[in-house]
């Protein structure tokens, strides 16, 4: 097992050593020192290996960390603005009904808090998009 971990690289070697420590197994002599790992922990903000990138593998730009940051920023800002508008009524103190505007009705204002059906769907969609930008949990070393 140690030879396989050695052949696969320092990330696997570190995992095996962590497993040994967890199971209280003494590693062989050649592994006494901690391995020098170049494996960098991927965070939500700096990672390009998101759930969205794995869901849509044909879109190579989703693997780019800059694209991931843009999606995070845009969806978080839009989500925040919609929630603030629905809860507080925005600057004028009365919530605007997006649903009325889409149905072609006279846009009406409602006392806050007011969540119309379309705003609720938009909040749900933006929340899912924001969740899809989180790291996938698949390790690039695993082929995933």
C-alpha positions as CSV (number, residue, x, y, z in Angstrom):
1,X,0.0,0.0,0.0
2,X,2.9,2.4,0.8
3,X,4.5,1.7,-2.5
4,X,1.3,2.6,-4.3
5,X,0.9,5.8,-2.3
6,X,4.5,6.7,-3.1
7,X,4.0,6.1,-6.8
8,X,0.7,8.2,-6.8
9,X,2.3,11.3,-5.2
10,X,2.6,13.3,-2.0
11,X,-1.2,13.9,-1.7
12,X,-1.8,10.1,-1.5
13,X,1.2,9.7,0.8
14,X,-0.3,12.3,3.2
15,X,-3.7,10.6,3.1
16,X,-2.1,7.2,3.9
17,X,-0.1,8.7,6.8
18,X,-3.2,10.4,8.2
19,X,-5.0,7.0,8.0
20,X,-2.2,5.4,9.8
21,X,-2.3,8.0,12.5
22,X,-6.1,7.6,12.8
23,X,-5.8,3.8,13.1
24,X,-2.7,4.0,15.4
25,X,-0.6,2.1,12.9
26,X,3.2,2.8,12.9
27,X,4.4,3.7,9.4
28,X,7.6,2.1,8.0
29,X,11.0,3.6,8.7
30,X,11.2,5.4,5.4
31,X,8.0,7.3,6.2
32,X,9.0,8.5,9.7
33,X,9.2,12.2,8.7
34,X,6.2,14.0,7.5
35,X,6.1,14.1,3.7
36,X,6.6,17.4,1.9
37,X,3.3,18.0,0.3
38,X,2.7,20.4,-2.5
39,X,-1.0,19.8,-2.2
40,X,-2.8,23.1,-1.7
41,X,-6.2,23.2,0.0
42,X,-8.8,24.5,-2.3
43,X,-11.2,27.0,-0.8
44,X,-14.5,28.2,-2.1
45,X,-13.2,31.6,-3.3
46,X,-10.0,30.5,-4.9
47,X,-11.1,27.1,-6.4
48,X,-12.1,26.4,-9.9
49,X,-13.1,22.8,-9.3
50,X,-16.7,23.6,-8.4
51,X,-19.9,21.5,-8.4
52,X,-21.0,23.6,-11.4
53,X,-17.9,22.9,-13.4
54,X,-18.4,19.2,-12.8
55,X,-22.1,19.4,-13.7
56,X,-21.3,21.1,-17.0
57,X,-17.9,19.6,-18.0
58,X,-18.2,21.0,-21.6
59,X,-17.8,24.6,-20.4
60,X,-14.1,24.8,-19.7
61,X,-14.3,28.4,-18.5
62,X,-16.1,27.2,-15.4
63,X,-12.8,25.5,-14.2
64,X,-11.3,29.0,-14.2
65,X,-11.1,30.5,-10.7
66,X,-11.8,34.0,-12.1
67,X,-15.0,32.8,-13.6
68,X,-15.9,31.1,-10.3
69,X,-15.3,34.4,-8.4
70,X,-17.4,36.3,-10.9
71,X,-20.4,33.9,-10.5
72,X,-20.0,34.0,-6.7
73,X,-20.0,37.8,-6.7
74,X,-22.8,38.3,-9.1
75,X,-25.2,35.8,-7.6
76,X,-24.4,36.9,-4.0
77,X,-25.0,40.5,-4.9
78,X,-28.3,39.8,-6.8
79,X,-29.5,37.4,-4.0
80,X,-28.8,40.0,-1.3
81,X,-30.5,42.8,-3.3
82,X,-33.6,40.7,-3.9
83,X,-33.9,39.6,-0.3
84,X,-33.4,43.2,1.0
85,X,-36.1,44.4,-1.4
86,X,-38.5,41.7,-0.3
87,X,-37.9,42.1,3.4
88,X,-37.5,45.9,3.8
89,X,-39.2,47.2,0.7
90,X,-36.0,48.9,-0.5
91,X,-35.4,52.6,-0.6
92,X,-39.1,53.6,-0.8
93,X,-40.3,51.3,1.9
94,X,-42.7,49.2,-0.2
95,X,-41.9,46.0,-2.0
96,X,-42.2,45.9,-5.7
97,X,-44.1,42.9,-7.2
98,X,-41.9,41.4,-9.9
99,X,-44.7,38.9,-10.6
100,X,-47.1,41.7,-11.5
101,X,-44.6,43.3,-13.9
102,X,-44.0,39.9,-15.7
103,X,-47.7,39.2,-16.0
104,X,-48.3,42.6,-17.7
105,X,-50.4,43.9,-14.8
106,X,-50.0,47.3,-13.4
107,X,-47.0,47.1,-11.1
108,X,-48.1,47.4,-7.6
109,X,-46.3,48.0,-4.3
110,X,-46.9,45.9,-1.2
111,X,-46.0,46.5,2.4
112,X,-42.9,44.6,3.4
113,X,-42.2,41.8,3.8
114,X,-43.6,40.6,0.5
115,X,-42.3,37.6,-1.4
116,X,-44.1,37.2,-4.7
117,X,-43.9,33.9,-6.5
118,X,-41.3,35.0,-9.0
119,X,-39.0,36.6,-6.4
120,X,-39.2,33.4,-4.4
121,X,-38.2,31.3,-7.5
122,X,-35.4,33.8,-8.3
123,X,-34.1,33.6,-4.7
124,X,-34.2,29.8,-4.9
125,X,-32.4,29.7,-8.3
126,X,-29.7,32.2,-7.1
127,X,-29.2,30.2,-3.9
128,X,-28.7,27.0,-5.9
129,X,-26.3,28.8,-8.3
130,X,-24.3,30.0,-5.3
131,X,-24.2,26.6,-3.8
132,X,-23.0,25.1,-7.1
133,X,-19.9,27.3,-6.9
134,X,-18.7,25.5,-3.8
135,X,-15.8,23.0,-4.2
136,X,-17.1,19.7,-5.6
137,X,-15.4,17.5,-3.0
138,X,-13.9,15.5,-5.9
139,X,-10.1,15.5,-5.7
140,X,-8.4,16.3,-9.1
141,X,-5.8,13.6,-8.2
142,X,-8.7,11.1,-8.1
143,X,-9.5,11.8,-11.7
144,X,-12.8,13.6,-10.8
